[in-house]
Amino acid sequence: MGLGYRPLASRLEEYLAADARAAGKDYNCFADMYLHRMATELAEAISAGQKLRLGLTSDPEGQWEEPTSYNAVFVWSGRRGGAPNPPAPAYVFTSSRQGDPGSQTYDANDLDRHVSLEVDIKQPRGSGGVPQLRIQTWRFGMCFFSGCPRIRVLFPWPRALEAVP
């Protein structure tokens, strides 16, 4: 199958089987909790008749080989979701990081974090520049990106906040 759907379908089947075996037990890690929450969002979106879009990992810096199969599924609705067939390419910045509970005082690293944001990408001029991402909207979805390297990106400071003292 040259379309690249089977690996994602297999990952989803594996996740659902593991989640069914867990049946309400505590999560082993932040990734398990995140996947469960996003699976719930996907199930609700499917029940509501919302559109889904498949995603694959992109590397705007060109430092590693492009994947040939899909590794994410996102709920696709809202103001940017009414695209013609086939829909225009879109980019979603997804990042997660498990919190570090070891600090004795409050620290921003104490918290688990996950975000998936639809973005527009402005490629930097010249080699070695960091892509600039402009946030468009929030996206719910399940991503299976274990083993993907982290890349540097830049979110420009919003103009509305530039005048804040």
QUINORUR-V10730 format. One record per residue. N is the residue number from 0. PHI is phi as a letter, one per 20 degrees, with the letter a starting at -180 (* if undefined). PSI is psi in radians with two decimals (* if undefined). OMEGA is omega as a letter, one per 40 degrees, with the letter a starting at -180 (* if undefined). Layout:
N;PHI;PSI;OMEGA
N;PHI;PSI;OMEGA
This chain:
0;*;1.95;a
1;e;-0.04;a
2;e;-0.22;i
3;n;0.30;a
4;e;-0.58;a
5;g;-0.79;i
6;g;-0.72;i
7;f;-0.76;i
8;g;-0.70;i
9;f;-0.74;i
10;f;-0.72;i
11;f;-0.75;i
12;f;-0.76;i
13;f;-0.77;i
14;f;-0.85;a
15;f;-0.69;i
16;f;-0.77;i
17;f;-0.70;a
18;f;-0.68;i
19;f;-0.65;i
20;f;-0.56;a
21;f;-0.63;i
22;k;1.14;i
23;n;0.03;i
24;f;2.86;i
25;f;2.64;i
26;f;2.51;i
27;f;-0.53;a
28;b;3.01;i
29;g;-0.69;a
30;g;-0.70;i
31;f;-0.74;i
32;f;-0.77;i
33;f;-0.82;a
34;f;-0.69;i
35;f;-0.78;i
36;f;-0.73;a
37;f;-0.60;i
38;f;-0.67;i
39;f;-0.77;i
40;f;-0.74;i
41;f;-0.76;i
42;f;-0.75;i
43;f;-0.68;i
44;f;-0.73;i
45;f;-0.78;i
46;f;-0.58;a
47;e;0.00;i
48;m;0.33;i
49;f;2.74;i
50;f;2.63;i
51;d;2.65;i
52;c;2.47;i
53;e;2.64;a
54;c;2.75;i
55;c;2.78;a
56;f;2.35;i
57;d;2.57;i
58;c;1.62;a
59;f;-0.34;i
60;e;-0.20;i
61;m;0.52;a
62;e;-0.26;a
63;b;2.85;a
64;f;2.39;i
65;f;2.37;i
66;f;2.66;a
67;d;0.04;i
68;c;2.75;i
69;f;2.54;i
70;c;0.32;i
71;b;2.70;i
72;c;2.28;a
73;c;2.58;i
74;f;2.25;a
75;c;1.69;i
76;b;3.09;i
77;n;-2.89;a
78;f;-0.53;a
79;e;-0.04;a
80;e;-0.19;a
81;e;0.81;a
82;f;2.67;i
83;f;2.97;i
84;e;2.30;e
85;f;2.71;a
86;f;2.64;i
87;f;2.60;i
88;g;2.53;i
89;c;2.76;a
90;c;2.40;i
91;c;2.11;i
92;e;2.13;i
93;c;2.32;i
94;b;2.50;i
95;b;2.66;i
96;b;2.23;i
97;f;2.41;i
98;f;2.78;i
99;d;1.74;a
100;f;0.09;a
101;e;-0.18;a
102;f;2.63;a
103;e;-0.31;i
104;c;2.96;i
105;f;2.35;i
106;b;2.46;i
107;g;-0.43;i
108;f;-0.05;i
109;f;-0.35;a
110;e;2.46;i
111;f;2.49;a
112;c;2.45;i
113;b;2.44;i
114;b;2.48;i
115;c;2.02;a
116;c;2.26;i
117;f;2.33;a
118;c;2.74;i
119;e;2.49;a
120;d;2.27;i
121;d;1.96;a
122;f;2.42;i
123;f;2.72;i
124;e;2.49;i
125;n;3.03;a
126;e;2.60;i
127;n;0.03;i
128;f;2.77;a
129;e;2.25;i
130;f;2.45;i
131;e;2.28;a
132;d;2.28;i
133;d;2.11;a
134;f;2.31;i
135;d;-0.87;a
136;a;2.89;i
137;e;2.52;i
138;c;2.36;i
139;e;2.53;i
140;r;2.89;i
141;d;2.25;a
142;c;2.33;i
143;d;1.39;a
144;d;0.45;i
145;f;2.41;a
146;n;-0.15;i
147;e;2.34;i
148;f;2.66;i
149;f;2.50;i
150;c;2.73;a
151;e;2.39;i
152;c;2.90;a
153;c;2.25;i
154;d;1.90;i
155;g;2.59;i
156;f;2.25;a
157;f;2.41;a
158;g;-0.62;a
159;f;-0.43;a
160;e;-0.15;a
161;f;-0.52;a
162;e;-0.07;a
163;f;2.22;a
164;f;*;*
